[in-house]
Amino acid sequence: MDVFQTMRCFIAVAQSGSFTAAAATLDTSTTNVSKAVSSLEARLQTRLINRTTRRLALTEAGQRYLQRCEKIIEEMREADEEAGTAQTQPVGRLKIHAMSAVGNHYVINAIARYRETHPSVMFDLTLTNRLPDLLEEGYDMSIVLARDLPDSGFVAQRLGITYSILCASPAYLKKRGIPDAPGALGSHDCLRIVNTVMPAENWVFEGPEGVETVSTPMSPFHVNTADAMTVAISNGMGIGIQPIASAVEGLKAGTLVRVLPEYHFEELNVFAIYPSRKFVDAKIKTWVDFLKDYIPVLLASDEKIVGSSKKR
């Protein structure tokens, strides 16, 4: 019999004043209750109950121990109820990882909308351009861009598809001219994003003639996030890769111009990854369901804006 069960037996005896009554309360035999209390006393090396043929009485040590046991068992009950509630009600804190462009432009918006209907769920959001170790780093979910995912045993929900395009500022294009084909990029300042998602030296385009690879010249500027690249491009530093998410605001405002509008980079899946399909608590389940409805709408809206830039 485990220590918590012996505590329960002791509490039942102390509260009822009888081994027989305690056994009836716990739906067990009087012998089992007596053995449980005796084993508890043996483990503690302390008499908790004075027994006579007519009555039972707690010792001073037993009275103190009873107060502690009642508190422990009550806290266990509350913990069980809280854990059970997590399966049915979205409450608590979600620790989320997202890649930077997706996180800044989609996930934060999604969190704001989700919390309008689930205010009891709180979020810790980390933005990095890598695929984290969910278990080692304690994340409940990672939202990433990838063509495919390694076999990890985790659950992966595909939220949609996106891609990157080339952009420059109007001032840069006025000064240096507009390239009319990927091969013309050799005479331009090609800015590079250095991370696990974006291509580096070789830019692989998908266009009217299929797949086309271009080796870009030495870059005057490297950076590791798409939003930082947006700032560099807007300042006329050169032509750079922009995920759709990072490009749309600049395209709408006219601070960015799409370069080679008939071409784009490899399509990537947007995945939500989380550790287990079994016993998924309510906050993760409702969050995933919300993302599956909300993110595709944002992706479609942004792709429409980017697509309209082909006509300019």
C-alpha positions, 0 to 999 in steps of 0.5 A: 500500500502506498504512502498516500493510501495509508494517509487516507486510511489514517484520516478515515480512522481519525475522523470516524473514530473506528477502524470498522467505520473507516473500512466502510468509508473506504470500501475495504476490510477492517484488517486492511485499514488496521494494517495500513495504520500499523505500517504508517506508524512503523514507517514513522517510528511513532504511535499515532493512535492509542487503541483500547478495546472500547475506543481510539484516541489520537496521540499528540503526534497523531493530532499534528500528523492528521492536520498535515495529512488532511492538507496534503490529501486536499492539495492532491485532490485539488491538483487532480481536479485542476489536471482534469479541468485542463482536459475540458477548459482552456486555461493556463499558459502556453509556451510557443515557439515560432519562426520570426516572419510567421510569428511577427505577422501571423502568430501574434495576431492569432494570439490576440484574436484567440484570447478574445474568446479564451482570456484564461489562456496566457502565452509565452512566445519565442521567435527564432529561425530554427526548429527547436527541441520541444521536449528539451526546451519545454515548448508546448508548440512550434510554428515553423516554415519547412518543405518537409519535417524530420521524423520526430514522432510529434504531431504536425498540423499543416496550416497552409503554404507560403513562399518568398519573393524578391523586393527592392525600394523604388529609389534603388530601382530608379538608381540601378535599374530593374532586372528583367530576368534572374540572370540580370541579378549579377549586376545588382547588390543582392542582400542575403538572409542567413538562417535555416529557411532562406537560401544563401549564395544560390537563389533558386527561383520558380518561374515561367520556365520552371526552376532556375538557379542563380549564383548571387554576387558577393553581398554588401549586407547579411542579416538573420531575420526577414523583418530586419531585411525589410528595413535594409531593402526599404533604405535602398541597400539592394534587392533582397528576399522577403517572405510574403508575410514581411513584404505585404505592408511595404508593397501596400505602402509603396516602400517596397516594389516586387522585383521579377514578379513572375518568379518566386522562391520555393513554396514552404509549408507552415506547420504547427508541431506539438508533442502528443496526440494523446491527452492533449489538454483543452488549451492546446486543442482549441489553439490548434483548431483556431490556427487551422481556421485563422492562419489560412485566411491570413495567408490567402489575403497576403498572397492576393496582395503579393499577386496583385504586385505582378500587374503593376 
